[in-house]
Amino acid sequence: MRRLAARTPGRPPARGLLVLALLALVAVPAAASAWGSGSWPDALTYDVRTPLDALDAWLVDNRESHWLFLYFLLHISNNAVSAVDGVLALLQGLGWTGVTAAATVLAWLAGGADLGRRALRTAATALGTFAVIGLLDLWAPAMETLALMVVAVAAAALIGAALGLAAGLSDRCERLLRPVFDTMQVMPAFAYLLPFVLLFGIGTPSALIATVIYAAPPMARLTSLGLRGADPAALEASASLGANAWQRLVTARLPLARRQMLLGLNQTIMMCLSMVVLASVIGAGGLGDEVFTALSRVDVGQALGPGIAIVLIAIWLDRTTAAAGARLDDASAPASRGRAWSVRAAAAAFVAAASAAGSAALGREWPEQWTVSISGPVNTAVGWITENLGSGIPLVGGTATWSENFARWVLNPLRDGLQGAPWWLLLLAAAALALLTGTWRTALTAVAALAAIGVMGLWPTSLNTLSQVLAALVVTLLLGVAIGVLAARVSWVDRAIRPVLDVMQTMPQFIYLIPVVALFNVGRTAAIIAAVVYALPAVVRITAQGIRETDPGALEAARSMGASTGQQLRHVQLPLARPALLLAVNQGVVLVLAIVVIGGLVGGGALGYGVVYGLQKSELGIGLTAGAAIVCLGVLLDRITQPAASRDRR
């Protein structure tokens, strides 16, 4: 019994904490006497910026002559540019009528190619999306974004499917790829841009390759999950019929994994759009560049139009892939192959006719007289908000007052407390927190990640970012858990917030900055509020699911003993939902960090500012070290908040 109790996941690793305390009694006095007890000691820092600057200079000087570029990297760069330019030329050749018709027809086919509500609703979403893009006079940048998206999604889906196939069929590959995907999952999007700017410079190749690598893991993970979850009875039946391994893969495993693979494709598409928009920082162009340029001038009116276009594209893509996935669940018999081909041929003919007729009658570009500008009215509204809601409202103050008070009473004390704490105390805290949820391996990883930040000389800046992440995380968890519990217990609340959460989860990261800047202006508080809004849907949904899946028998026993609703929640549902709540904390940390870093674009400062400055000023030594510190911070927070599958194997 004592051995079983020691392995119970809910019990804290008291023995590990005791060992850590004994080690601290020996190591801390020695470290404090040698290097002091203040901020990270200079004696333990290493100048990584100078070699990185030297590497950047060497790459710039040899980009046109070295064999590494001539026979490898330049081919990748040229092929990336050619692929994107080719897709863009195709879209421009179709004209606005052809592109709109093609998007509408594809959505209709994904929805079932009939007159049912699902097919018509999906087609209407596509038609409305491109109509609004044209009305907002954003057709040209939207086509640039769409061209980059098409190539990125195709490459990411192929690479992800190949990796997922390897991981799904080979245990060794799965063990090798799992830590890679885990690390990639906690890396903020900004961190992907810098290495490829170093290799390929500013422009389309860096944006495309960063997007592909960022978006491939979901496809790989879900493909592997689908292959490993295939029905053993179906595989056994296939083997009994004499099918070899390849035939079993083609006729049984892949068809059974189709639903998971389609979900992976949906996630890959959403991540591609998010990164393509963010990659405007490194010259990707398109709608993201419109948003970035406007935000750099704090011109909310100019940023809102492309922001709306990006959100509509995200909704269109999400609804189209979701409709295609829903068709797999239909119980009705599929249409005959002959009818399917005839429908596709008719759809292709319709697109060709729409393209030819529209280009001849109205031109290939969206007509200028059919556009409207929302910049002026939006900026007028933002000015009114700033003047009337920023401050001076009786009792509540205003958005500017809230922002200032949050920075003064929460952010500043938290930042100053972290920066003023002894460096060895923060290392001990990281080790202890990692031990509470993991093993000695996770504790060592967390300590190594935090120590690497100090070695790179970014200790105060990283603690500034950490203070923003912690503040945003606390607000996110307070709101997310409360809303999740309410949604799990009150059905009409769940129905009311579900479409809102669906839309929020399809919006790219960049877009959350626009309304926040309109209400709270630039600064750390704006970045934190954007992070809270971005991370909230995941926390709400994970919490609600954990509460709903509470053992009905335990709830019934609590009711039979006379427990009130509040007692059932506190003493039964929340304790039993502890794994889901820990997962909500972990996901909240990862998502909050991603937006807090992007907040460097709107005055968030700290590590995010270092990345933005390095990218804009071509100071890649500064940007790369800040990016490396962001990755270390992500690994640290993930190890602290990620529950381990098992504890020490004692």
Disulfide bonds with the S-S distance in Angstrom:
none
